[in-house]
Amino acid sequence: MNKILKLFLTVLTFFMIQTSLKAEQALIGVVNGMVCMECQKKVEAALTEKAGTKATVDVSWPENVAVVSFEGTTNLTEADFKNVVEGVGFTTGKIVKVDEQVITAADGVVTLKKF
C-alpha cells in the first residue's frame, strides 16, 4: 500500500510539473464593424484558418472582441491578427498578446481593460 501511495504521489507531482511548464499565450483584439452572427462567424472562421488546429478561437460580435488562444506559444503576430480581420472586411482596434490563458471573448474584454 505504501509503494502504491509513493507511486501515485510521484506521478501526480510529475503531472503537475509538466502542466505548469506549458506556456500559454493569447491574442486579444477589438474587432470593429461586426453587427450580427454572420459577421462573427466570418471573423472566427478566418482566424481559425490562420491560427491552425492548435488554437482556440472565440469571437463575440456584441462585445466586438476576438480571442485566439494557444496552449503553447502563438504562431500569430498582432499584424497577422489585424490582416486577417481586415481581410474579411472589418477593422481592428487595440490588439494585445498576453502570456496567459484567455479562452472566451468575455475574458478577453476583461484582459483588454488592463492595457
C-alpha positions in Angstrom: 0.0 0.0 0.0 2.9 2.3 0.9 4.5 1.7 -2.5 1.3 2.5 -4.3 0.9 5.8 -2.5 4.5 6.7 -3.3 4.0 5.9 -7.0 0.8 7.9 -7.0 2.4 10.9 -5.5 5.3 10.7 -7.9 3.1 10.5 -10.9 0.9 13.3 -9.6 4.0 15.5 -9.0 5.3 14.8 -12.4 1.9 15.7 -14.0 1.7 19.0 -12.0 5.2 20.0 -13.1 4.5 19.2 -16.8 1.3 21.1 -16.7 2.9 24.1 -15.1 5.6 24.2 -17.7 3.2 24.6 -20.6 3.3 28.2 -21.8 0.0 29.7 -22.7 -0.4 32.7 -24.9 -3.4 34.5 -26.4 -4.0 37.3 -28.8 -7.0 39.5 -28.0 -8.3 42.2 -30.3 -11.1 44.6 -30.7 -13.0 44.0 -34.0 -15.0 46.9 -35.2 -17.9 46.6 -37.6 -19.5 43.3 -36.6 -23.2 43.7 -36.3 -24.5 40.1 -36.4 -23.8 36.4 -36.0 -22.8 36.1 -39.7 -20.1 38.8 -39.1 -18.9 36.9 -36.0 -18.8 33.6 -37.9 -16.8 35.2 -40.7 -14.1 36.6 -38.4 -14.0 33.3 -36.4 -13.5 31.2 -39.5 -10.8 33.4 -40.9 -8.9 33.5 -37.6 -9.3 29.7 -37.1 -7.9 29.1 -40.6 -4.9 31.3 -40.0 -4.2 30.1 -36.5 -4.5 26.4 -37.2 -5.8 23.5 -35.2 -3.7 24.1 -32.1 -5.5 27.3 -31.4 -8.9 28.1 -29.8 -10.8 31.0 -31.3 -13.7 32.8 -29.7 -15.4 35.8 -31.3 -18.2 37.9 -29.9 -20.0 40.5 -32.1 -21.9 42.1 -29.2 -18.6 42.7 -27.3 -16.6 43.4 -30.5 -13.8 41.1 -29.4 -11.9 38.2 -30.8 -9.6 35.9 -28.8 -7.1 33.4 -30.2 -5.7 31.2 -27.5 -2.7 28.8 -27.8 -1.7 26.0 -25.4 1.9 26.8 -26.3 3.3 29.9 -27.9 1.4 31.7 -30.6 2.2 31.4 -34.3 0.3 34.7 -34.9 1.6 38.2 -34.6 -0.6 41.3 -33.9 -0.1 42.2 -37.6 -1.3 38.8 -38.7 -4.4 39.2 -36.5 -5.1 42.7 -38.0 -4.5 41.4 -41.6 -6.9 38.5 -41.1 -9.7 40.7 -39.6 -9.2 43.4 -42.3 -9.2 40.7 -45.0 -12.8 39.7 -44.2 -14.0 43.3 -44.2 -13.6 44.6 -40.6 -11.3 47.0 -38.8 -9.4 46.4 -35.6 -8.8 48.5 -32.5 -6.4 47.5 -29.7 -4.7 44.1 -30.2 -2.6 42.6 -27.4 -0.6 39.5 -26.9 -0.6 38.0 -23.4 1.2 35.2 -21.7 -1.9 33.7 -20.0 -4.8 31.6 -20.9 -7.8 33.6 -22.2 -10.4 31.3 -23.7 -13.6 33.3 -24.0 -14.3 36.7 -25.6 -15.8 37.8 -22.3 -12.5 37.1 -20.6 -10.8 38.9 -23.4 -12.8 42.0 -22.7 -11.6 41.9 -19.0 -8.0 41.4 -20.1 -8.1 44.2 -22.6 -9.2 46.6 -19.9 -5.8 46.0 -18.2 -4.0 47.6 -21.2 
